[in-house]
């Protein structure tokens, strides 16, 4: 299938989408997760024991960009598996306003690819000084973030040079899942993780290219998920903006029915992610509503296709791990869409790999 390119800033200059660094790095996610699960097994076992003994009253997550999207996944997984309230911390409270709420008896879960962003480091230092037990999930070995933490968990994603994060996001999801499985002594989740590397390989091979018909010509888009799957809606919206020059917004399936639904009409593109848990019935009802409005609905789900909806094939797996599989398939698609729209996903205009927010 061929498409005329739109003029893009930072164009791909005719190179095939398989030749981008983003494509090559995303393809490494299965092996990175396989290595991570093995290398971190003992660290996670010990952390699980320590956290059960500590019995933290709350968890505060700190991250930016894709790392913050992984933190959304942590919120839902920790709250549903452990019943511990989990909230996203705002780094600006510490870095800009020089204030840190009391965090005695809390866990601070800091997630970062580089471990070097000044506002992240300020927030983590403040959290530790306020009494939090700091766990860092970080990809870069020897980073300042690792030096600040009480416990450091390497993501083992390996070097990631494309500006667009891919394998570091997926390894953050798998590390969170491995941590929660050890902490909650959740054998079903642990079993799902054992199968995850092979499933990621299969997810990478799934063909989502039928969605290009909608994506190449789109100007605006909604990315929808719910619960554990909201993380990939957030990540997809960011990647569309970052690599494709496409304005996209992420919404929970529970929230989009409010004001945002007013924009959904014939031809409006909507990308929906659905995992096989308690959220599925509600998401399917929403998808049918979008289809009735004649929106261009693209549904990533292991469930059967629905009338008026473009079905993006997905794998049956542990529901908590399906978002990681959706991410793997999505990265292949968005990289292809970026090149088809005339953009180089490795070098988004005005962006850098490490964002040094103060």
Secondary structure, DSSP 8 states (H G I E B T S, - for coil): --------TT--TT--GGGSHHHHHHTTHHHHHHHHHHHTHHHHHHHHHHHHHH--SEEEEE--THHHHHHHHHHHHHHHHH--EEEE--HHHHHTT------TTEEEEEEESSS--HHHHHHHHHHHHTT-EEEEEESSTT-HHHHH-SEEEE-------SSS--HHHHHHHHHHHHHHHHHHT-HHHHHHHHHHHHHHHHHHT---GGGHHHHTT-SEEEEEE-GGGHHHHHHHHHHHHHHH--EEEEEETTTTTTGGGGG--TT-EEEEE--SSTTHHHHHHHHHHHHHTT-EEEEEESS---TT-EEEE-----HHHHHHHHHHHHHHHHHHHHHHTT--TTS-TT--SS----
